[in-house]
Amino acid sequence: MHNSAFIVLPTICVLATAVVVLLADLVFEGRPKVLAWLSAGGLVVAASVAIGQWATWSGGSAPWRVLTGGLGFGARQGEYGFNGMVRLDLYGLFFTVLFCAIGVLTVLLSDEYLAQHRIKAGEFYLLLLLAISGMVCMAISTDLIALIVSFELMSLPSYVLAGVLRRDRKSGEAAIKYFVNGAFASAVLAFGLALVYGATGATSYAGIHRALAGGDPRNALLLVALVLVATGFGFKIAAVPFHGWAPDVYEGAPTPVTAFMSVGIKAGAFAGFLRIVALALIPAAQGLSDVLIILAVLTMVVGNVLALPQRNLKRMLAYSSIAHAGYLLLGLVALGRSHDAAGAGAVLFYLAAYTFMNLGAFGVLVLIRNRRPFSYTLDELAGLGRTMPLTALAMTLFMLSLTGIPPLAGFWGKFYIFAAVVSAHLTWLAVVAVVMSAVSAFYYLRVVWYLYFREAEPATEEPELLPTDGGISSATAVTVLGVVALGLYPAPIIDAAQSAAHVVLAVYPSPVMAAAHAAARLIVKV
């Protein structure tokens, strides 16, 4: 039991922070900044605990060895807890740190927005922390029961967050749509996992793997189960044809919540789905990859095509998020076909890069909304390059990164995803993805054109700019730094992603992926 508690210690820290925030809300009523600092501090502590679970120190009394190799993460072995239901490994560490970073950035984005819209800060941060604890549990779960419980712990608070603007009709509509679709997704996923148990007689990932490896991976019951599991996760990541809820929910929910959902909930779903595929379903991955290829192609095409005519920026970013879910599905397809770490590592790196560029894009929308009247339309960006030059520059970087233009983080994310697909001998699929990336350039670069080359309407010219809070400015600056740093020097996150993928798959990377990694290092060095 002691060992099990140690494994879930970061989750305990997040849940303890939620309790502290709930109690502090009674004491510090009317002082939301205290709650924001408590929430962010608790997430930093949880991430530090996760790092401490794995870090080994070989620098003696020389603290500068941190920069020269004194701090390492490869000396420990993975551990199981709670009778094999959760696992402590580098994969869980990667996602725990990523989720905590998403949480801290969301807190910074939300502080002033909550005050302006008179949203109860205590309730908001409590729900946010509960959702993050579910995301962390998704990443460390190695049992079907733990997975479905974590899935619900992640999902239920997010339904409430979508409707936290109680007097706003669109927010209420978003919450209802998200809840109804999410409930259906949970039911389908639970049914699919039940069929997996029926086909294998096991709930642990290791037991499912053994049963599939020793049986027929193409029996009818298992194929139905795989389709249902893919459908359940498809709803959560807004893959086509399960995407119908996303544009309305993204538009109606409070913008900081939309930002969190677009990266946090998506990353949590991929963390759980990737682990169950790698550890449990890999013997049946051929059948699963066939389903995922269809989902990936539909998601990339529909997401990018429907984003083209959008004039509302939140709806445009919603369809953009759908398209990026398609790119991420390519990594799972590569994993299913090649059974190596290329696809898994590419997904992990892409999620890290996507966190910075998409959170940053929504952060810019929040920043504009905090400083002047703004209804998130494309026309309202006209002339922003002159009136808010730093904000416009940040938005430009995020749009270029989402397009996949070097030397920004989005380029390397797509580069590794496409390299993994090529290594799985699916070159035609990589070609489709490249074409869809070219299509996306139209609506991303259109935003840049409005920022700098479109004049504002005379009636809206020179709006009065209100002072803004330091939290939102700090969050935007951090995301800009992340996009640029990952673009110029991606090697540390690439290495971390590959190490996490190796642990969960226990295999070596493919030759094509190794060549891509070497090429990336050479390009960065040049």
ABEGO torsion letter per residue (X at the ends): XAAAAAAAAAAAAAAAAAAAAAAAAAAABGBAAAAAAAAAAAAAAAAAAAAAAABBBAAEABAAAAAAGABBAAABBBBBBGGGABBBBAAAAAAAAAAAAAAAAAAAAAAAAAAAAGBBAAAAAAAAAAAAAAAAAAAABABAAAAAAAAAAAAAAAAAAAAABAABAAAAAAAAAAAAAAAAAAAAAAAAAAAAAAAAGBABAAAAAAAAAABBAABAAAAAAAAAAAAAAAAAAGBOAAAAAAAAAAAABBAAAAAAAAAAAAAAAAAAAAAAAAAAAAAAAAAAAAAAAAAAAAAAAAAAAAAAABABAAAAAAAAAAAAAAAAAAAAAAAAAAGBAAAAAAAAAAAAAAAAAAAAAAAAAAAAAAABBBAGBAAAABGAAAABAAAAAAAAAAAAAAAGBOBBAAAAAAAAAAAAAAAAGBAAAAAAAAAAAAAAAAAAAAAAAAAAABBBBAAABGBBBBBBBAAAAAAAAAAAAAAAAAAABAAAAAAAAAAAAAAAAGBBBBAAAAAAAAAAAAAAAX
